[in-house]
Amino acid sequence: MTPRILVTAPTLDPAGQRLLDGAGVETYHAKPDEELERVVAKWEPHGIISRTRALPEAVIGAGMNLQAIVKHGAGVNNIDLAAASDRGIPVFSTPGANSLAVAEYTIALMFAVVRHIPRFDRDVRAGSWDRPGDGRQLAGMNLGLVGYGRIARRVARVAGCIGMRVAAYDPFVDRDAARRAGVEMCGSLDELLAHADMLSLHCPAERGAPPLIDAARIALLPRGAFVVNTARGELIDEDALAAALEN
């Protein structure tokens, strides 16, 4: 029987697709509007390559042939790990696979918010261009990184070249190595927040845990600080953040 792989995204990088084709694997790319439970039940894949779509128990248990699930990325919070474990289905992740892309996106978002690029884009499309001149420069800002893994280290390297002062909080990394890279390691998250003109999140979210950045911690940020989150939405109390922005 030819192995069948379900990809929960419309496309796959050409290099990855060539590897699968070369291995004699049959692939199916789920369309955004397709119900994955029905696809798994009908197509009976032996493996699933997961991107961002949820894989609950109903999907994992819909087929009889499923032998492995692979997450394209580090976080597996979109996958019901208990359901997979109960069925003896291993779940793999690929930390670092897209670290460069996420780091570049993080830096791009920083430029976008301090230079008001989305607003200017809307104004130009509407035929307006008043150039209020209220943008800020990243150079000279204090960048606070929550987490100092692969992505954060890449962000820190670029931010340092831009002229930002970089600090991080991560209790699980070598502080001396970070300092040698020009990154100041803070002793606590609260210490980091108190000096962060730009806060960027690069840490996992624990399933069921309360938001890491809650109202009390948002209040520690300097007035006018920016927050960029390319990690997990659950890390921030969004209601508290919205209230802080309005006030």
N, C-alpha and C positions, 0 to 999 in steps of 0.2 A: 504494500500500500504506500502510495506517495504521501510523504509528510505534508500536512497542511498547516499553514501559519495564518492566523487572523491578525491583521494590523488595525488597531482601533483609530486610525486616522486615514484621510483620503490619499495621502502620499507618504512615501518613504524616501530618504536620501538615495539618489541613484547608486551610490557606492554600496549601500546596504542592500538595495534590491538586487544588484548584480551578485552579491555574495549568496543571497538566498536562491537566485536562479541557478547559479553555478553549482549549488549543492543539491539541485533537483527538487527543491521545495516549491510547493504550490502555495501562492499567497492570495489572500483576499483582503482588500482594503474597505473597511466599513465606511459607509457614507455618514455624514453628520446626523442625518435624520433617521437612520436605521436603528432599530432597537437591537442592542447587542445580544439580549437574551434569545431573540428569534434567530439571529445570525448564527449563534453558537449551536442552538438546537438543530438547525437545518444543515449547517455546513460541517459540524463536528470537527473543529480544529484540534490538532495535537498540541499546538502552542499558541500563545497570545503575546503579541508585542504591544504593550500598553503605552499610551501617551498620557493624555490628561482625562480621558473619559473614565467615569466610575465603573469599577468591576465589583458589584455587590455579590452576595451569595447567589442570587437568582441567576446571574450571568455565569458565574463559575460552575454552578451545578447544572447548567442547562445541557451540557454535552457529556458524552460517555468517554471520549478519547483524550480529554485535556490532560497533558503531562507536565506542562511548565508554563509559567507566566514570567515575562521579562519586562521590566519597566525601563523605558528610555528616559533616564534621569535618575536622580538620587532618591527622591521622596516616593514612598509607596502608600501614602495615606489615601489614595483613591482606590486601593485594592483591599478587599475584605480578607485580611491575612488569616483570620481564624477559619473562615470557610475554606480557604485553600489548604490550610494545615489539616483540617478534618478529613480532607479528601486525599491527603498525601501528595499534594501538588506543590512543588517548590516554587518560590517567588524570588527572582533575581532582580537586582538593580544595577545601574551603570553610572555610579557617581563619577563626576568629572567629564562625562561624555559631551555635555554642552556647556561646560564651565566658561569657555571663552565667549560663547554667544551671549550667555546671561550677563557676564561681566560687561561686555560692550553695551548691552541693552541698559544696564544699570547706569553707566556713565552717560548714555544718551538721555535717559530720563532726568538725570541731574541737570544737564544742559537745558533740557526742555523747560523745567520748572523755574530755574533761576533767570532764564532769558525770555520767559513767557512765549515760547514758540507756538504752543497750541492756540493761544489767544491771537497772536499776530497772524497765524494761518487763517483763522476764522475771519479776522478783520479784512485781510487782503481779498479773500473770496467774496466778501460782502461789499467790496469796493471802497473800503476805508483803510487809511494808513496815517494815523496821527502821531506815531512814534513817541509815546509818553516818556520814554527814557527812564523808566523805573526798574529796569532789570539789574541784576547783580552779577558779580563775577565769582566763579568757583575758586579762582586763585585767592589764597588767603583765608578761605573758610576752614573751619574745623569739621572734618569728616569723622563720624563715629560709626564703626562697623560692629554690628551685633553678630558675632561669629567670625572666625578667621580661618575658614577652610579654603578649598581651591578657588571658589568664585571670589570670595572676599580678598584673597591675596592678589588676584589679578586686578580687582578694582583698586586696591591700595597702590599697586604699582603705577597704574595709569593716573590715579588721583595725585600721587606724589609728583609725577611729571608735569601735571597741570599747575601745581603750586599749592595744593591743599595740604593742610596739616592733618595727618591721619592717626587716629587712635582706634583701638578695638577692645572688645571684651569677649573673651573666650577662655573659660577655666580649663580647657582640655588641650591647649597648645603650648609649645615651647616659647616662653616669654622672651628669652634671650635671642632666639632666632628671629622673632618678630621685631625686636628692637634693632637687630642688625640690618633688617630690611627697612628701617626708618619708621616703624610703626610703634607708637606708644601703647603699651598694654595697660588697661585700667584694672584696678582691683575689684571693681563691682560694676554691675550694669548701671546703677544709679549714678555712679561717678562719671561714666561715659556719657549718659544722657545730659547731664548738667552742663556739658561743654560742647555739645554737638550742634553746630549750625546746620549740618546735613546729616541725617540719620539714615543708614542703609542696613536692611535686615538680610542676614545670610545664615540662618540657622534653621534646623528642622522644627516642626510643630509636633508636640506629643499629643496623640489621640486622646480627646476628652479633657485635656488640660485647659485651665483658664488662659485668657490672652496674656502673653508675656508683656506686651506694652498696653497697660491698662490706664485708666484715668489718672491715677496717682503718678505713674511714670511719665505720661504725656505732660503733666504739669511741671515736670523737672526740666523739660526742654527749654532752651532760651527762646525768648519771644521772637517770632519770625522764622523759626527753624523750619526746615523742610524734612519730609519723611518719604523715603523711597523703599518700597517693599517688593522685591523680586523673589521672595522666598515663599511663604505660605500666608494666605489671608487670615487664617485663624490666629496668627501671632499678635494681631492688633485688635483692640476693642474698637470696632469701627464707629459705634455710636458715640463713644467718648472722644474719638478723633474728630468726628463731625462737629460735636459740640465745641471742642477747642478751636476749630477753624472758624466757627461762627462767632466766637467770643474774642 
